[in-house]
Amino acid sequence: MSAVELAILGATPAFEQPLPVGQLYFPEWSAYEQAMRGIFERQYYTNQGPLTQQLEQVLQERLGVRHAICVTNATIGLLMAADALGLRGKVITPAFSFIATSQSLTWAGLEPLFCDVDPLTHQLDPVLVEALLEDNDVSAILAVNLWGDVCAQDQLRELADRRGVPLYYDSAHAFGCAVQGRAVGNFGALEVFSFHATKVLSAAEGGCVCTNDDELAARLRNIRSSYGAGHPVHVSRTANGRMSEAQAAIALLSLNSFAQTLERNRGIFAAYRDALAGLPGLRLIEPQAVSTTNYQYVVCEIDAERFGLSRDELQAVLRAENVLARRYFYPGIHRCTPYDELYPEAAERLPVTEALCAKVLQLPIGQPVDVAGARRIGQIIRAAQEQAASVRHSLGGRA
Ligand SMILES: Cc1ncc(COP(=O)(O)O)c(C=O)c1O
């Protein structure tokens, strides 16, 4: 019998404070105060202020990309991207993603054409993309680089080129990753990063569209600001996608600590890898196609039969310990408004997405947890498996 007593069975929770799954970088208060003082002294809140310009410059140099266009958040960045690319009709995209991926298409008047993903990597499956490209209404591929890993980029690029449609990336999870030494941000017609508080690079809320295409960049800059910052070019619509100086200040501080953030993540991930090794029915998803990962998320698959508890039962065990493990992504986008009504048949075409949505579980990484915490969470998961019958009984069918 395991020495770990579980909170779900009446013991004291392992953690006093709740542990969320996001990265949650916070700068030192003194550094934040100094950055805010600068904004007050300059009396400049927003619209391509000096900090936003500095951030764009630093990002361009760091990523080796011609244009880094900072925006309010990645959702707006994706929406602007669809407009700047001049898309129409349908766009091939995974339903196994955060809903913002597809919503950006819907807001741009486009139709997501959902494609299934690879069961091992969770990334878009190029074989299925190829079949969907036979639809003449398809005007682009919007692939998602998930979990600090990337898609089968060479295959996707070859397919997009052959069919003559743009390939662009939702890289919300992939800032700081590289493929054969080349920074993510340089692939596809453009890539969109999220600098949300849960991401490895944080502006609290924020994002960035990267491209090596000068004309596309000019259009994106014009769409970003209805006040017309930058060299004017014709665009059919404009918006407010501006990043504020307060956001840029946090992003610059987050960039200064980025090497430490990755080092910390690497240690936590390694601790989970050790602690969860050999557990029947639990598979830790390891980034495969990148030469450098950011360990944005720790994602496990729980096979209920082999593990002895379902993903939802294990989540209930962890939540009782104040570990806010998340079912991300759940449900699949095709089961969310408005897509459930628009495409009721989609679930049949997406068996891998359906299966993953029932078994993925995210564990905490980033600032909220440390190596000892990750080991402890591993012990709790092990104990939950050993005490599966009691856990099931105590849950009484609730999870
Ligand atoms: C895959 C993916 N795309 C897009 C987004 C949206 O990013 P933002 O919150 O910056 O709009 C997220 C956010 O979590 C995401 O996970």
PDBQT file of the ligand as one rigid body, heavy atoms in Angstrom, charges set to zero:
ROOT
HETATM    1  C1  LIG A 401      -3.810  27.184 -29.356  1.00  0.00    +0.000 C 
HETATM    2  C2  LIG A 401      -4.245  28.557 -28.917  1.00  0.00    +0.000 A 
HETATM    3  N1  LIG A 401      -4.566  29.461 -29.853  1.00  0.00    +0.000 NA
HETATM    4  C3  LIG A 401      -4.964  30.712 -29.536  1.00  0.00    +0.000 A 
HETATM    5  C4  LIG A 401      -5.050  31.106 -28.214  1.00  0.00    +0.000 A 
HETATM    6  C5  LIG A 401      -5.541  32.485 -27.894  1.00  0.00    +0.000 C 
HETATM    7  O1  LIG A 401      -4.551  33.278 -27.315  1.00  0.00    +0.000 OA
HETATM    8  P1  LIG A 401      -4.941  34.650 -26.599  1.00  0.00    +0.000 P 
HETATM    9  O2  LIG A 401      -5.454  34.299 -25.245  1.00  0.00    +0.000 OA
HETATM   10  O3  LIG A 401      -3.634  35.396 -26.526  1.00  0.00    +0.000 OA
HETATM   11  O4  LIG A 401      -5.949  35.344 -27.439  1.00  0.00    +0.000 OA
HETATM   12  C6  LIG A 401      -4.720  30.206 -27.192  1.00  0.00    +0.000 A 
HETATM   13  C7  LIG A 401      -4.816  30.608 -25.785  1.00  0.00    +0.000 C 
HETATM   14  O5  LIG A 401      -4.684  29.843 -24.856  1.00  0.00    +0.000 OA
HETATM   15  C8  LIG A 401      -4.322  28.891 -27.551  1.00  0.00    +0.000 A 
HETATM   16  O6  LIG A 401      -4.035  27.967 -26.617  1.00  0.00    +0.000 OA
ENDROOT
TORSDOF 0
